[in-house]
Amino acid sequence: MPAAPQLVTVEGTVIRFSHRDLTGRYHLGPPGPYRAFEGGRAPVARELTVW
């Protein structure tokens, strides 16, 4: 089994989670499973590096 990454760096921002706004771009599917996150904060990575 592969080992877990030792370091992960992320460049991006934090947005307010809105299923309606994000579903088209990220193909989230039905809103039911995401209700707990609605209106909360979500990190959005522009660049992700796993070392």
MODELLER restraints for C-alpha pairs under 7 A, 6 or more apart:
rsr = mdl.restraints
at = mdl.atoms
rsr.add(forms.Gaussian(group=physical.xy_distance, feature=features.Distance(at['CA:5:A'], at['CA:50:A']), mean=6.31, stdev=0.5))
rsr.add(forms.Gaussian(group=physical.xy_distance, feature=features.Distance(at['CA:5:A'], at['CA:51:A']), mean=6.17, stdev=0.5))
rsr.add(forms.Gaussian(group=physical.xy_distance, feature=features.Distance(at['CA:6:A'], at['CA:51:A']), mean=6.20, stdev=0.5))
rsr.add(forms.Gaussian(group=physical.xy_distance, feature=features.Distance(at['CA:7:A'], at['CA:50:A']), mean=6.03, stdev=0.5))
rsr.add(forms.Gaussian(group=physical.xy_distance, feature=features.Distance(at['CA:7:A'], at['CA:51:A']), mean=5.21, stdev=0.5))
rsr.add(forms.Gaussian(group=physical.xy_distance, feature=features.Distance(at['CA:8:A'], at['CA:49:A']), mean=5.69, stdev=0.5))
rsr.add(forms.Gaussian(group=physical.xy_distance, feature=features.Distance(at['CA:8:A'], at['CA:50:A']), mean=4.60, stdev=0.5))
rsr.add(forms.Gaussian(group=physical.xy_distance, feature=features.Distance(at['CA:8:A'], at['CA:51:A']), mean=6.21, stdev=0.5))
rsr.add(forms.Gaussian(group=physical.xy_distance, feature=features.Distance(at['CA:9:A'], at['CA:48:A']), mean=5.92, stdev=0.5))
rsr.add(forms.Gaussian(group=physical.xy_distance, feature=features.Distance(at['CA:9:A'], at['CA:49:A']), mean=5.28, stdev=0.5))
rsr.add(forms.Gaussian(group=physical.xy_distance, feature=features.Distance(at['CA:9:A'], at['CA:50:A']), mean=6.67, stdev=0.5))
rsr.add(forms.Gaussian(group=physical.xy_distance, feature=features.Distance(at['CA:10:A'], at['CA:45:A']), mean=6.09, stdev=0.5))
rsr.add(forms.Gaussian(group=physical.xy_distance, feature=features.Distance(at['CA:10:A'], at['CA:47:A']), mean=5.77, stdev=0.5))
rsr.add(forms.Gaussian(group=physical.xy_distance, feature=features.Distance(at['CA:10:A'], at['CA:48:A']), mean=4.67, stdev=0.5))
rsr.add(forms.Gaussian(group=physical.xy_distance, feature=features.Distance(at['CA:10:A'], at['CA:49:A']), mean=6.52, stdev=0.5))
rsr.add(forms.Gaussian(group=physical.xy_distance, feature=features.Distance(at['CA:11:A'], at['CA:45:A']), mean=5.71, stdev=0.5))
rsr.add(forms.Gaussian(group=physical.xy_distance, feature=features.Distance(at['CA:11:A'], at['CA:46:A']), mean=5.62, stdev=0.5))
rsr.add(forms.Gaussian(group=physical.xy_distance, feature=features.Distance(at['CA:11:A'], at['CA:47:A']), mean=5.12, stdev=0.5))
rsr.add(forms.Gaussian(group=physical.xy_distance, feature=features.Distance(at['CA:11:A'], at['CA:48:A']), mean=6.57, stdev=0.5))
rsr.add(forms.Gaussian(group=physical.xy_distance, feature=features.Distance(at['CA:12:A'], at['CA:44:A']), mean=5.63, stdev=0.5))
rsr.add(forms.Gaussian(group=physical.xy_distance, feature=features.Distance(at['CA:12:A'], at['CA:45:A']), mean=4.32, stdev=0.5))
rsr.add(forms.Gaussian(group=physical.xy_distance, feature=features.Distance(at['CA:12:A'], at['CA:46:A']), mean=4.79, stdev=0.5))
rsr.add(forms.Gaussian(group=physical.xy_distance, feature=features.Distance(at['CA:12:A'], at['CA:47:A']), mean=6.75, stdev=0.5))
rsr.add(forms.Gaussian(group=physical.xy_distance, feature=features.Distance(at['CA:13:A'], at['CA:43:A']), mean=5.86, stdev=0.5))
rsr.add(forms.Gaussian(group=physical.xy_distance, feature=features.Distance(at['CA:13:A'], at['CA:44:A']), mean=5.44, stdev=0.5))
rsr.add(forms.Gaussian(group=physical.xy_distance, feature=features.Distance(at['CA:13:A'], at['CA:45:A']), mean=6.60, stdev=0.5))
rsr.add(forms.Gaussian(group=physical.xy_distance, feature=features.Distance(at['CA:14:A'], at['CA:41:A']), mean=6.41, stdev=0.5))
rsr.add(forms.Gaussian(group=physical.xy_distance, feature=features.Distance(at['CA:14:A'], at['CA:42:A']), mean=5.52, stdev=0.5))
rsr.add(forms.Gaussian(group=physical.xy_distance, feature=features.Distance(at['CA:14:A'], at['CA:43:A']), mean=4.37, stdev=0.5))
rsr.add(forms.Gaussian(group=physical.xy_distance, feature=features.Distance(at['CA:14:A'], at['CA:44:A']), mean=5.90, stdev=0.5))
rsr.add(forms.Gaussian(group=physical.xy_distance, feature=features.Distance(at['CA:15:A'], at['CA:41:A']), mean=5.59, stdev=0.5))
rsr.add(forms.Gaussian(group=physical.xy_distance, feature=features.Distance(at['CA:15:A'], at['CA:42:A']), mean=5.37, stdev=0.5))
rsr.add(forms.Gaussian(group=physical.xy_distance, feature=features.Distance(at['CA:15:A'], at['CA:43:A']), mean=6.31, stdev=0.5))
rsr.add(forms.Gaussian(group=physical.xy_distance, feature=features.Distance(at['CA:15:A'], at['CA:44:A']), mean=6.95, stdev=0.5))
rsr.add(forms.Gaussian(group=physical.xy_distance, feature=features.Distance(at['CA:16:A'], at['CA:39:A']), mean=5.75, stdev=0.5))
rsr.add(forms.Gaussian(group=physical.xy_distance, feature=features.Distance(at['CA:16:A'], at['CA:40:A']), mean=5.58, stdev=0.5))
rsr.add(forms.Gaussian(group=physical.xy_distance, feature=features.Distance(at['CA:16:A'], at['CA:41:A']), mean=4.58, stdev=0.5))
rsr.add(forms.Gaussian(group=physical.xy_distance, feature=features.Distance(at['CA:16:A'], at['CA:42:A']), mean=6.10, stdev=0.5))
rsr.add(forms.Gaussian(group=physical.xy_distance, feature=features.Distance(at['CA:17:A'], at['CA:37:A']), mean=6.56, stdev=0.5))
rsr.add(forms.Gaussian(group=physical.xy_distance, feature=features.Distance(at['CA:17:A'], at['CA:38:A']), mean=5.51, stdev=0.5))
rsr.add(forms.Gaussian(group=physical.xy_distance, feature=features.Distance(at['CA:17:A'], at['CA:39:A']), mean=5.22, stdev=0.5))
rsr.add(forms.Gaussian(group=physical.xy_distance, feature=features.Distance(at['CA:17:A'], at['CA:40:A']), mean=5.41, stdev=0.5))
rsr.add(forms.Gaussian(group=physical.xy_distance, feature=features.Distance(at['CA:17:A'], at['CA:41:A']), mean=5.55, stdev=0.5))
rsr.add(forms.Gaussian(group=physical.xy_distance, feature=features.Distance(at['CA:17:A'], at['CA:42:A']), mean=5.64, stdev=0.5))
rsr.add(forms.Gaussian(group=physical.xy_distance, feature=features.Distance(at['CA:18:A'], at['CA:38:A']), mean=5.60, stdev=0.5))
rsr.add(forms.Gaussian(group=physical.xy_distance, feature=features.Distance(at['CA:18:A'], at['CA:39:A']), mean=6.13, stdev=0.5))
rsr.add(forms.Gaussian(group=physical.xy_distance, feature=features.Distance(at['CA:19:A'], at['CA:31:A']), mean=6.43, stdev=0.5))
rsr.add(forms.Gaussian(group=physical.xy_distance, feature=features.Distance(at['CA:19:A'], at['CA:38:A']), mean=6.70, stdev=0.5))
rsr.add(forms.Gaussian(group=physical.xy_distance, feature=features.Distance(at['CA:23:A'], at['CA:29:A']), mean=6.73, stdev=0.5))
